[in-house]
Amino acid sequence: MLTKRHTRQRAVVAILTLVAVLLGAGMVRIEMLDTTLQAIVYDRAITISPAAVRNQITIVAIDDPTIKQYGPWPLPRQAYTDLVRALKPLQPSSIVFDVGFYDPSANVEEDRALATAIKDAGNVLLAMQGAGDGVLGDHTTHYVNILLPIPLLREAAAGVGAVNVNPDPDGRVRDTPLLINGPDGTTYYSLPLVAAAKKLRADLGAAKRAGDLLIMPAPLGDRVMPIDRRGGMSVYYAAEPAPSTSANPGYPCKSPVEFCVVSLKDVVNGTIPHDLVAGRMVLVGAHSLSAVPDDYHVPNSSGHKMYGVEIWANAAQSIFTNRYPVLKQDGLTTVAQLLIVTLVGMLLVLRWRLFGFIGALVVLAAYVVGSYVLFSFQTSGPIGAGPVEVPSIAYVLPAAFWWVILLGYLLLEEQFAVARTRSTFGRFVTPAVARTIMEREEAGKLALGGEEKRVTVLFGDIRGFTTLSEGMEPGTLLYQLNRFFDGMVDIVNRYEGTVNKYNGDNIMVLWGAPLELKDQARKAVECALEMQRWIVAERERGGPDVSFGFGINTGPVVAGFLGAKGRMEYTVIGDSANVASRLTSSDIARRDQVVCSGATLRELGDDVDAVDLGAILVKGRAEPVPCWQIDRLGAVRSPRPAPAPDVLMGRAAVAGYH
């Protein structure tokens, strides 16, 4: 079955498609591209379809102007006490510190003053974190050490939340831990989740995990958040990193596409408008601070880093709007897309080869663009519907690799097919003619017509063919003819001749057409003598009583393609060919002899033994044609040279090309 080319090609398409799907499914299962190519796809999706900044969060920056006002880093606790007291009358929904109060200050009174301010505000959340290397658990990370605010501040606060940052292998932060576990098994939720739950009036204590989801009940609708194996939630970044407070020409908070960032100094000094704080969640952390490099690359950072406090703002914004990007689509959907795209591309390549491959790339590009458009459509609107899967483009892109494999296979097979065609073609025309036909066809010049060339034409005719054929069965006769012609053609090829045609019991060979050839007359005569030696040797070894006479002439002819547009052949016509044909007559080229015209003899040189046979008249010529029997040329001799004739030919003879 696979010997048929089309069947074999379809089988290759099926096998390659199956291998592509199986390998793709394996890569999806082991998450092979999640942290590499698919991460890039994820980042691009976030960049081209950003969430909207909805003025629900204000960032209070611990920046260089603040350091200048209060003194060197770390800030004294008095600065935070002043901030909490300044924020309370502005009525934020919560005051969230991305600041580690893990050690008591040198002045215990400052700690007491801050604790009093925190307790008085009643809506302050403090940071805590797991320390050391975390150990993966069941959709969480276990830490052997936990850093908590000092008891004085922790007891005064409305809650605490984790601020662990877990960059991906490429250094980008794409998710934030929703929960971590301490050494005693206590669960701590992330700071942005605790802050968002407070603003949404959600019951974080009633949150539950269902597989890869964490569901938090809320009055305005449950928040269904995806959670990965280490307990992280993908962050839908709503804004790129904000400019520093001192270098922002729109300060404070004039850009609608950035989170509102104000200096702690300005809040304490009372220069920040009430509406930039009232009802908003206020995040306090290092921003635009030279002394603290608390910044990271994120999907939409565009070469700039984002401060940790901004990451928490984006995480809280994701929860507010109930929109969470998932790194890739589920395995079944991904494999189905891979199958469809791969198979469509395979069929295009199979049908149109290189143009089909280009078409397949267009299909792949359309898939990529369409996937991003669909993702943008799914993430539009003020409030999302929970997790939104980023298209698994990274796992579909390898389809192009299999198209290249198929295209390479098809091109290789076509090369073999061309080689087979040329080989088969060469059985019907000689290599030189085959090459001429192909070159002219490629150049668009394969048409009827010819050109004048000077050639040497050899005709060979079997002596006594009629008697020979009467004593043999047709099949045996054909076998013997083919056997002798096969041996003769091998010799013709060695002497660079072109077999032009077979005509029953005779053969016609050209030198000088279609390819130019030096010493064409000499090669033709040497070839004829060599063929006579081979024929005689075959006969003496017990073969049939087959003998040839060869006639050779050199002169101008018209060489080209003769016939009809739908069926043509390469041949030569002209008086020179007629003469060569006439010389094969049994009364001229006798049994086992080679005869040439005077025109051919003049080009053979001096190392030739020739017997003058006289001259014959040929139709169309006024002068008779001298005939010479060649017994030796160089080192090649006639196997059985005939004696000179008793009487030279001189009588009038009429001959034609037959």
C-alpha positions as CSV (number, residue, x, y, z in Angstrom):
1,M,0.0,0.0,0.0
2,L,2.8,2.4,0.9
3,T,4.4,2.0,-2.5
4,K,1.9,4.5,-3.9
5,R,3.3,8.0,-3.4
6,H,0.0,9.7,-2.4
7,T,-0.9,6.9,0.1
8,R,2.6,7.1,1.6
9,Q,2.4,10.9,1.9
10,R,-0.9,10.7,3.7
11,A,0.5,8.2,6.0
12,V,3.4,10.5,6.8
13,V,1.0,13.3,7.5
14,A,-1.0,11.1,9.9
15,I,2.2,9.9,11.7
16,L,3.7,13.4,12.0
17,T,0.4,14.8,13.3
18,L,0.1,12.0,15.8
19,V,3.6,12.5,17.0
20,A,3.1,16.3,17.3
21,V,-0.1,15.8,19.4
22,L,1.5,13.2,21.7
23,L,4.6,15.3,22.3
24,G,2.5,18.4,22.7
25,A,0.3,16.6,25.3
26,G,3.4,15.4,27.1
27,M,4.9,19.0,27.2
28,V,1.6,20.3,28.5
29,R,1.5,17.7,31.2
30,I,5.0,18.3,32.5
31,E,4.6,22.1,32.0
32,M,7.7,22.2,29.8
33,L,7.1,25.7,28.4
34,D,5.3,27.3,31.3
35,T,8.3,29.2,32.6
36,T,9.8,30.0,29.1
37,L,7.9,30.5,25.9
38,Q,4.4,30.4,27.5
39,A,5.5,33.0,30.1
40,I,6.3,35.3,27.2
41,V,2.9,34.7,25.7
42,Y,1.4,35.4,29.1
43,D,3.3,38.7,29.4
44,R,2.2,39.8,25.9
45,A,-1.4,39.1,26.7
46,I,-1.2,41.2,29.9
47,T,0.5,44.0,28.0
48,I,-2.0,44.2,25.1
49,S,-5.1,43.8,27.3
50,P,-4.4,45.7,30.6
51,A,-7.0,45.9,33.2
52,A,-8.4,49.4,34.1
53,V,-7.2,51.4,37.1
54,R,-10.4,52.2,39.0
55,N,-9.2,54.6,41.6
56,Q,-9.7,52.2,44.5
57,I,-6.2,52.2,45.7
58,T,-3.7,54.9,46.7
59,I,0.0,54.2,47.3
60,V,1.7,56.2,50.0
61,A,5.4,56.2,49.0
62,I,8.2,56.1,51.4
63,D,10.4,58.0,49.0
64,D,13.6,60.1,49.0
65,P,11.7,63.4,50.0
66,T,10.3,61.5,53.0
67,I,13.8,60.3,54.0
68,K,15.0,63.9,53.7
69,Q,12.3,65.1,56.1
70,Y,12.6,62.3,58.7
71,G,16.2,61.2,58.6
72,P,18.1,58.1,57.2
73,W,16.6,54.8,56.4
74,P,15.0,53.0,58.2
75,L,12.4,55.6,59.1
76,P,11.8,56.2,62.8
77,R,8.4,54.8,64.1
78,Q,7.4,58.4,64.6
79,A,7.0,58.8,60.8
80,Y,4.5,56.0,60.6
81,T,2.6,57.3,63.7
82,D,2.3,60.7,62.0
83,L,1.1,59.0,58.8
84,V,-1.6,57.0,60.5
85,R,-2.8,60.0,62.4
86,A,-2.9,62.1,59.2
87,L,-4.8,59.4,57.2
88,K,-7.5,58.8,59.8
89,P,-9.5,62.0,59.1
90,L,-9.2,61.3,55.4
91,Q,-11.3,58.2,55.9
92,P,-9.5,55.5,53.9
93,S,-11.2,52.0,53.8
94,S,-7.9,50.5,55.2
95,I,-4.3,51.4,55.8
96,V,-2.1,48.6,54.7
97,F,1.7,48.6,55.6
98,D,4.1,46.9,53.3
99,V,6.7,47.6,56.0
100,G,8.2,45.0,58.3
101,F,7.8,45.9,62.0
102,Y,9.5,42.7,63.1
103,D,11.9,44.3,65.6
104,P,11.2,46.8,68.4
105,S,12.6,50.2,68.0
106,A,15.3,51.6,70.2
107,N,12.7,53.9,71.8
108,V,9.8,51.8,73.2
109,E,7.7,54.9,73.5
110,E,7.7,55.3,69.7
111,D,6.3,51.7,69.5
112,R,3.6,52.5,72.0
113,A,2.7,55.7,70.2
114,L,2.4,53.8,66.9
115,A,0.4,51.0,68.5
116,T,-2.0,53.7,69.9
117,A,-2.4,55.3,66.5
118,I,-3.0,52.0,64.8
119,K,-5.6,50.9,67.4
120,D,-7.3,54.3,67.2
121,A,-7.5,54.1,63.4
122,G,-9.0,50.6,63.6
123,N,-8.4,49.7,60.0
124,V,-4.6,49.1,59.9
125,L,-3.1,45.9,58.4
126,L,0.5,45.0,59.0
127,A,2.9,42.9,57.0
128,M,4.3,39.5,58.0
129,Q,6.2,36.9,55.9
130,G,7.7,33.4,55.8
131,A,11.4,33.3,56.2
132,G,13.9,30.9,54.6
133,D,13.3,28.4,51.9
134,G,9.7,27.4,51.5
135,V,8.6,23.8,51.0
136,L,5.8,23.2,48.5
137,G,2.6,21.7,50.0
138,D,-0.9,21.1,48.8
139,H,-1.5,24.5,47.0
140,T,0.6,26.3,49.6
141,T,4.1,26.9,50.8
142,H,5.3,25.8,54.2
143,Y,7.9,27.9,56.0
144,V,9.9,26.8,59.0
145,N,10.2,30.4,60.3
146,I,7.6,33.2,60.3
147,L,8.3,36.8,60.8
148,L,5.5,38.7,62.6
149,P,5.1,42.3,63.7
150,I,6.1,42.8,67.3
151,P,3.3,41.8,69.7
152,L,2.6,45.4,70.7
153,L,1.8,46.4,67.1
154,R,0.2,43.1,66.1
155,E,-2.4,43.3,68.9
156,A,-3.3,46.8,67.9
157,A,-3.7,46.0,64.2
158,A,-6.9,44.9,62.4
159,G,-4.9,42.0,60.9
160,V,-1.7,40.8,59.2
161,G,-0.9,39.5,55.8
162,A,2.0,37.8,54.0
163,V,4.3,39.8,51.7
164,N,6.4,37.0,50.3
165,V,7.5,37.6,46.7
166,N,8.2,34.6,44.5
167,P,9.7,35.6,41.1
168,D,9.6,33.1,38.3
169,P,12.9,31.7,36.9
170,D,13.2,34.6,34.5
171,G,13.0,37.0,37.5
172,R,9.5,38.3,36.7
173,V,6.8,38.4,39.3
174,R,3.6,37.0,37.8
175,D,1.7,35.9,40.9
176,T,1.4,36.6,44.6
177,P,1.0,34.0,47.3
178,L,-2.6,33.8,48.4
179,L,-1.7,31.9,51.5
180,I,1.3,30.4,53.3
181,N,1.7,28.0,56.2
182,G,3.8,28.5,59.3
183,P,5.7,25.8,61.2
184,D,2.7,25.0,63.4
185,G,0.4,24.7,60.4
186,T,-1.2,28.1,60.9
187,T,-2.5,29.6,57.6
188,Y,-1.6,33.2,56.8
189,Y,-3.3,34.9,53.9
190,S,-1.5,37.4,51.7
191,L,-1.6,41.1,52.5
192,P,-3.4,42.2,49.3
193,L,-6.0,39.4,49.9
194,V,-6.6,40.5,53.5
195,A,-6.9,44.1,52.4
196,A,-9.2,43.3,49.5
197,A,-11.4,41.2,51.8
198,K,-11.7,44.1,54.2
199,K,-12.7,46.5,51.5
200,L,-15.2,44.1,49.9
201,R,-16.6,43.2,53.3
202,A,-15.8,39.5,52.4
203,D,-15.7,36.7,55.0
204,L,-12.1,35.5,54.6
205,G,-12.6,33.1,57.4
206,A,-15.2,31.3,55.2
207,A,-12.9,31.0,52.2
208,K,-12.5,27.5,50.9
209,R,-10.4,25.8,48.3
210,A,-11.9,23.7,45.5
211,G,-9.2,22.0,43.5
212,D,-7.1,24.8,41.9
213,L,-9.5,27.6,43.1
214,L,-9.8,29.6,46.3
215,I,-13.4,30.8,46.7
216,M,-14.0,33.8,49.0
217,P,-17.7,34.7,49.7
218,A,-18.4,38.4,49.3
219,P,-21.7,40.4,49.4
220,L,-21.2,41.6,45.8
221,G,-20.4,38.2,44.5
222,D,-17.9,35.5,45.4
223,R,-14.3,36.0,44.4
224,V,-13.1,32.8,42.6
225,M,-9.3,33.0,42.5
226,P,-7.0,30.5,40.7
227,I,-4.3,29.1,43.0
228,D,-1.2,27.3,41.8
229,R,0.8,24.5,43.5
230,R,2.7,26.9,45.7
231,G,-0.4,28.8,46.7
232,G,0.1,31.7,44.3
233,M,-2.6,33.7,42.4
234,S,-1.9,35.2,39.0
235,V,-1.9,39.0,39.1
236,Y,-3.7,40.9,36.4
237,Y,-1.4,44.0,36.2
238,A,-3.6,47.0,35.6
239,A,-0.8,49.6,35.3
240,E,2.9,49.8,34.3
241,P,5.4,50.9,37.0
242,A,4.5,54.4,38.1
243,P,7.1,57.2,37.8
244,S,8.9,58.4,41.0
245,T,7.0,61.0,43.0
246,S,9.7,63.6,42.3
247,A,9.9,63.0,38.6
248,N,6.2,62.6,37.8
249,P,5.0,65.7,35.9
250,G,1.4,64.8,36.7
251,Y,2.0,64.6,40.4
252,P,-0.1,64.1,42.4
253,C,-2.3,61.4,40.6
254,K,-3.2,63.1,37.3
255,S,-2.8,60.0,35.1
256,P,-5.9,57.7,34.8
257,V,-3.8,54.8,33.7
258,E,-1.5,54.7,36.8
259,F,-2.1,53.9,40.4
260,C,-2.2,57.1,42.5
261,V,1.2,57.4,44.2
262,V,1.7,60.2,46.8
263,S,4.6,60.9,49.1
264,L,4.4,60.0,52.8
265,K,5.8,63.4,53.5
266,D,3.0,65.2,51.6
267,V,0.3,63.2,53.4
268,V,1.8,64.0,56.8
269,N,2.2,67.7,55.8
270,G,-1.5,67.7,54.8
271,T,-1.0,68.7,51.2
272,I,-2.8,65.7,49.6
273,P,-6.4,66.3,48.6
274,H,-9.0,64.4,50.6
275,D,-10.5,62.7,47.5
276,L,-7.2,60.9,46.8
277,V,-7.6,58.9,50.1
278,A,-11.3,58.9,51.1
279,G,-12.8,55.4,50.7
280,R,-9.7,54.0,49.1
281,M,-7.4,51.3,50.3
282,V,-4.1,53.0,51.2
283,L,-0.9,50.9,50.6
284,V,2.2,52.2,52.4
285,G,5.6,51.0,51.2
286,A,9.0,51.8,49.6
287,H,8.6,53.6,46.3
288,S,11.0,56.0,44.6
289,L,13.4,55.2,47.4
290,S,17.1,55.1,46.5
291,A,18.1,53.3,49.7
292,V,15.8,50.3,49.2
293,P,15.8,48.3,46.0
294,D,12.5,46.7,46.6
295,D,11.6,46.4,43.0
296,Y,11.0,43.6,40.5
297,H,10.4,42.9,36.8
298,V,6.8,42.2,36.0
299,P,4.9,41.2,32.8
300,N,4.2,44.7,31.7
301,S,7.2,46.5,33.2
302,S,8.6,47.3,29.7
303,G,12.2,47.1,30.9
304,H,11.5,49.0,34.1
305,K,11.1,47.5,37.5
306,M,8.0,47.7,39.7
307,Y,8.1,48.3,43.4
308,G,6.7,45.7,45.7
309,V,4.0,48.0,47.0
310,E,2.7,48.4,43.4
311,I,2.6,44.6,43.0
312,W,0.3,44.4,46.0
313,A,-1.8,47.2,44.5
314,N,-2.2,45.2,41.3
315,A,-3.0,42.0,43.2
316,A,-5.6,43.8,45.2
317,Q,-7.0,45.3,42.0
318,S,-7.3,41.8,40.5
319,I,-9.4,40.7,43.4
320,F,-11.6,43.9,43.4
321,T,-12.4,43.4,39.7
322,N,-12.6,39.6,40.0
323,R,-10.3,39.1,37.0
324,Y,-7.3,36.7,37.1
325,P,-5.2,35.6,34.2
326,V,-4.3,31.9,34.1
327,L,-0.9,31.0,32.6
328,K,-2.4,28.7,29.9
329,Q,-5.5,26.9,28.8
330,D,-6.4,23.5,30.2
331,G,-4.7,20.5,28.8
332,L,-7.6,19.2,26.6
333,T,-8.2,22.6,25.0
334,T,-4.5,23.1,24.3
335,V,-4.1,19.6,22.7
336,A,-7.3,20.1,20.6
337,Q,-6.0,23.5,19.3
338,L,-2.6,21.9,18.6
339,L,-4.3,19.1,16.7
340,I,-6.4,21.4,14.5
341,V,-3.6,23.9,13.7
342,T,-1.1,21.1,13.0
343,L,-3.4,19.1,10.8
344,V,-4.6,22.2,8.8
345,G,-1.0,23.2,8.2
346,M,0.0,19.6,7.3
347,L,-2.8,19.5,4.7
348,L,-1.8,22.8,3.2
349,V,1.9,21.8,2.9
350,L,0.8,18.4,1.4
351,R,-1.3,20.1,-1.2
352,W,0.8,23.1,-2.2
353,R,4.3,22.4,-0.8
354,L,6.2,25.7,-0.2
355,F,3.2,27.9,-0.9
356,G,1.2,25.6,1.4
357,F,3.8,26.1,4.1
358,I,3.5,29.9,3.7
359,G,-0.3,29.5,3.9
360,A,0.2,27.4,7.1
361,L,2.2,30.2,8.6
362,V,-0.6,32.6,7.8
363,V,-3.0,30.2,9.5
364,L,-0.7,30.1,12.6
365,A,-0.5,33.9,12.6
366,A,-4.3,34.1,12.4
367,Y,-4.6,31.7,15.3
368,V,-2.2,33.8,17.4
369,V,-3.9,37.0,16.6
370,G,-7.3,35.5,17.1
371,S,-6.3,34.0,20.4
372,Y,-5.1,37.4,21.7
373,V,-8.3,39.1,20.4
374,L,-10.4,36.5,22.2
375,F,-8.5,37.0,25.4
376,S,-9.0,40.8,25.1
377,F,-12.7,40.2,24.6
378,Q,-12.9,38.0,27.6
379,T,-11.1,40.5,29.8
380,S,-13.1,43.5,28.8
381,G,-15.7,45.1,31.1
382,P,-15.4,46.6,34.5
383,I,-15.9,43.4,36.5
384,G,-14.6,40.0,35.4
385,A,-16.0,36.5,35.8
386,G,-13.1,35.0,37.6
387,P,-10.1,33.2,36.0
388,V,-9.4,33.9,32.3
389,E,-7.1,31.5,30.5
390,V,-4.2,33.0,28.5
391,P,-4.2,31.2,25.1
392,S,-1.7,28.3,25.0
393,I,0.1,29.7,22.0
394,A,3.5,28.4,23.1
395,Y,2.3,24.8,22.9
396,V,0.8,25.4,19.5
397,L,3.7,27.2,17.9
398,P,5.8,23.9,17.6
399,A,3.3,22.9,14.9
400,A,5.5,24.9,12.5
401,F,8.4,22.5,13.3
402,W,6.4,19.6,12.0
403,W,5.4,21.5,8.9
404,V,9.1,22.0,8.2
405,I,9.7,18.2,8.7
406,L,6.8,17.4,6.3
407,L,8.0,19.9,3.7
408,G,11.5,18.6,3.9
409,Y,10.2,15.0,3.5
410,L,8.1,16.0,0.5
411,L,10.9,17.9,-1.2
412,L,13.3,15.0,-0.6
413,E,10.7,12.5,-2.0
414,E,10.2,14.8,-5.0
415,Q,13.9,14.9,-5.6
416,F,13.9,11.1,-5.6
417,A,10.9,11.2,-7.9
418,V,12.7,13.6,-10.3
419,A,15.7,11.3,-10.2
420,R,13.5,8.3,-11.0
421,T,11.8,10.3,-13.8
422,R,15.1,11.3,-15.3
423,S,16.3,7.6,-15.1
424,T,13.1,6.5,-16.7
425,F,13.3,9.3,-19.2
426,G,16.8,8.3,-20.0
427,R,15.5,4.9,-21.2
428,F,13.6,6.6,-24.0
429,V,16.0,9.4,-24.8
430,T,19.7,9.7,-24.1
431,P,21.0,11.8,-21.1
432,A,22.1,14.6,-23.4
433,V,18.6,14.9,-25.0
434,A,16.9,14.5,-21.6
435,R,19.1,17.3,-20.2
436,T,18.3,19.5,-23.2
437,I,14.6,18.9,-22.9
438,M,14.6,19.7,-19.2
439,E,16.7,22.8,-19.6
440,R,14.5,24.2,-22.3
441,E,11.4,23.4,-20.4
442,E,12.7,25.2,-17.3
443,A,13.6,28.2,-19.6
444,G,10.2,28.1,-21.2
445,K,11.8,27.4,-24.6
446,L,10.5,23.9,-25.2
447,A,8.8,24.3,-28.6
448,L,8.9,23.0,-32.2
449,G,11.8,24.2,-34.3
450,G,15.5,23.7,-34.8
451,E,18.8,25.2,-35.5
452,E,21.6,24.4,-38.0
453,K,24.5,22.3,-36.5
454,R,27.5,20.5,-37.9
455,V,27.1,16.9,-36.7
456,T,28.4,13.4,-37.4
457,V,25.6,10.9,-38.0
458,L,26.0,7.1,-37.7
459,F,23.5,4.6,-39.0
460,G,23.7,0.9,-38.1
461,D,21.7,-1.7,-39.9
462,I,21.4,-5.5,-39.2
463,R,22.5,-7.7,-42.1
464,G,20.0,-10.4,-43.1
465,F,17.3,-9.2,-40.6
466,T,14.5,-10.7,-42.7
467,T,16.1,-14.1,-42.7
468,L,16.9,-13.8,-39.0
469,S,13.4,-12.8,-38.0
470,E,11.8,-15.7,-40.0
471,G,13.7,-18.3,-37.8
472,M,12.8,-16.8,-34.4
473,E,9.7,-16.4,-32.3
474,P,8.7,-12.7,-32.0
475,G,9.6,-12.7,-28.3
476,T,13.0,-14.2,-28.8
477,L,13.7,-11.9,-31.7
478,L,12.8,-8.8,-29.6
479,Y,15.0,-10.1,-26.7
480,Q,18.0,-10.6,-29.0
481,L,17.5,-7.1,-30.6
482,N,17.3,-5.5,-27.2
483,R,20.4,-7.4,-26.0
484,F,22.5,-6.2,-28.9
485,F,21.2,-2.6,-28.7
486,D,21.9,-2.6,-25.0
487,G,25.5,-3.5,-25.5
488,M,25.9,-1.0,-28.3
489,V,24.3,1.9,-26.3
490,D,26.9,1.3,-23.5
491,I,29.6,1.8,-26.1
492,V,27.9,4.9,-27.6
493,N,27.7,6.5,-24.1
494,R,31.4,5.9,-23.6
495,Y,32.1,7.7,-26.8
496,E,29.7,10.6,-25.9
497,G,27.2,9.8,-28.6
498,T,23.5,10.5,-28.5
499,V,21.2,7.6,-29.6
500,N,18.6,9.4,-31.6
501,K,16.2,6.6,-32.5
502,Y,15.7,2.9,-33.1
503,N,13.9,1.9,-36.2
504,G,13.2,-1.8,-36.1
505,D,16.5,-3.3,-37.2
506,N,18.6,-0.2,-37.3
507,I,20.0,2.5,-35.0
508,M,20.8,6.2,-35.5
509,V,23.4,7.9,-33.4
510,L,24.5,11.6,-33.3
511,W,27.7,13.4,-32.3
512,G,27.5,17.2,-32.0
513,A,23.8,17.4,-31.3
514,P,22.2,18.4,-29.1
515,L,25.6,19.2,-27.3
516,E,28.6,20.6,-29.0
517,L,31.5,18.1,-29.1
518,K,35.1,18.2,-30.2
519,D,36.5,15.5,-32.4
520,Q,33.0,14.3,-33.2
521,A,34.0,12.4,-36.4
522,R,36.8,10.6,-34.7
523,K,34.7,9.6,-31.7
524,A,31.9,8.3,-34.1
525,V,34.3,6.1,-36.1
526,E,36.1,4.8,-33.0
527,C,32.6,4.0,-31.5
528,A,31.6,2.1,-34.7
529,L,34.8,0.0,-34.7
530,E,34.3,-0.7,-31.0
531,M,30.7,-1.8,-31.5
532,Q,31.8,-4.1,-34.4
533,R,34.3,-5.8,-32.1
534,W,31.7,-6.3,-29.4
535,I,29.1,-7.7,-31.9
536,V,31.6,-10.2,-33.4
537,A,32.7,-11.2,-29.9
538,E,29.1,-11.9,-28.8
539,R,28.5,-13.9,-32.0
540,E,31.6,-16.0,-31.5
541,R,30.6,-16.8,-27.9
542,G,27.5,-18.6,-29.2
543,G,25.1,-15.8,-29.8
544,P,22.8,-15.6,-32.8
545,D,24.2,-14.9,-36.2
546,V,23.8,-11.1,-36.0
547,S,26.0,-8.7,-37.9
548,F,25.8,-4.9,-38.5
549,G,27.0,-2.5,-41.2
550,F,27.7,1.0,-40.1
551,G,27.6,4.2,-42.3
552,I,28.9,7.5,-41.0
553,N,28.8,11.0,-42.5
554,T,29.7,14.5,-41.2
555,G,28.0,17.7,-42.3
556,P,25.4,20.3,-41.6
557,V,21.9,19.4,-40.5
558,V,18.9,21.1,-38.9
559,A,18.6,19.8,-35.3
560,G,15.6,20.4,-33.2
561,F,12.2,19.3,-32.1
562,L,10.0,17.8,-34.8
563,G,6.3,16.7,-34.5
564,A,3.3,18.3,-32.9
565,K,2.9,20.5,-29.8
566,G,1.5,17.6,-27.9
567,R,4.0,15.0,-29.1
568,M,7.5,15.9,-30.3
569,E,10.9,14.3,-30.6
570,Y,14.4,15.6,-30.9
571,T,16.0,14.6,-34.3
572,V,18.1,15.9,-37.2
573,I,17.1,16.3,-40.8
574,G,19.0,17.1,-43.9
575,D,21.2,15.8,-46.7
576,S,24.0,14.8,-44.3
577,A,21.7,12.4,-42.5
578,N,20.6,11.0,-45.9
579,V,24.2,10.3,-46.9
580,A,24.9,8.4,-43.6
581,S,21.7,6.4,-44.1
582,R,22.7,5.5,-47.7
583,L,26.2,4.3,-46.6
584,T,24.6,1.5,-44.5
585,S,23.4,-0.2,-47.7
586,S,24.7,-3.8,-47.8
587,D,26.5,-3.0,-51.1
588,I,28.5,-0.3,-49.4
589,A,28.9,-1.1,-45.6
590,R,29.4,-4.8,-45.9
591,R,29.0,-7.4,-43.0
592,D,30.9,-6.3,-39.9
593,Q,32.3,-3.2,-41.7
594,V,32.4,0.5,-40.9
595,V,32.1,2.9,-43.9
596,C,32.4,6.7,-43.8
597,S,32.1,9.5,-46.3
598,G,35.1,11.6,-47.5
599,A,33.9,14.5,-45.3
600,T,34.2,12.3,-42.2
601,L,37.6,10.8,-43.3
602,R,39.1,14.3,-43.6
603,E,38.5,14.9,-39.9
604,L,40.0,11.6,-38.7
605,G,43.7,12.5,-38.8
606,D,46.7,10.5,-40.2
607,D,46.5,7.4,-38.0
608,V,43.8,5.7,-40.0
609,D,43.7,2.7,-42.3
610,A,41.0,3.2,-45.0
611,V,40.0,1.4,-48.1
612,D,38.7,3.4,-51.0
613,L,35.3,2.0,-52.0
614,G,34.6,4.5,-54.8
615,A,31.7,7.1,-54.9
616,I,28.0,7.0,-55.0
617,L,25.4,9.5,-56.1
618,V,22.8,10.6,-53.5
619,K,19.5,12.2,-54.3
620,G,19.8,16.0,-54.0
621,R,23.5,16.1,-54.6
622,A,25.2,16.9,-57.9
623,E,28.6,15.4,-57.0
624,P,29.0,11.7,-56.0
625,V,30.0,11.0,-52.4
626,P,33.3,9.2,-51.8
627,C,33.1,6.1,-49.6
628,W,35.8,4.7,-47.5
629,Q,35.9,1.5,-45.4
630,I,37.7,2.1,-42.1
631,D,39.9,-0.8,-40.9
632,R,41.7,1.0,-38.2
633,L,41.6,4.3,-36.4
634,G,44.4,4.8,-33.8
635,A,44.5,1.8,-31.6
636,V,41.0,0.6,-32.5
637,R,40.8,-2.0,-35.4
638,S,38.0,-3.6,-37.3
639,P,37.6,-7.2,-36.1
640,R,37.2,-8.6,-39.6
641,P,38.2,-6.1,-42.3
642,A,36.9,-6.9,-45.7
643,P,39.2,-6.9,-48.7
644,A,39.1,-4.1,-51.1
645,P,36.4,-4.4,-53.8
646,D,37.4,-5.7,-57.2
647,V,35.6,-2.8,-58.9
648,L,35.1,0.6,-57.2
649,M,31.6,1.9,-57.0
650,G,31.0,4.5,-59.7
651,R,27.7,3.6,-61.2
652,A,24.8,5.9,-60.6
653,A,22.8,5.2,-57.4
654,V,19.8,6.9,-56.0
655,A,19.5,6.8,-52.3
656,G,17.3,8.5,-49.7
657,Y,17.0,8.8,-45.9
658,H,14.9,5.9,-44.7
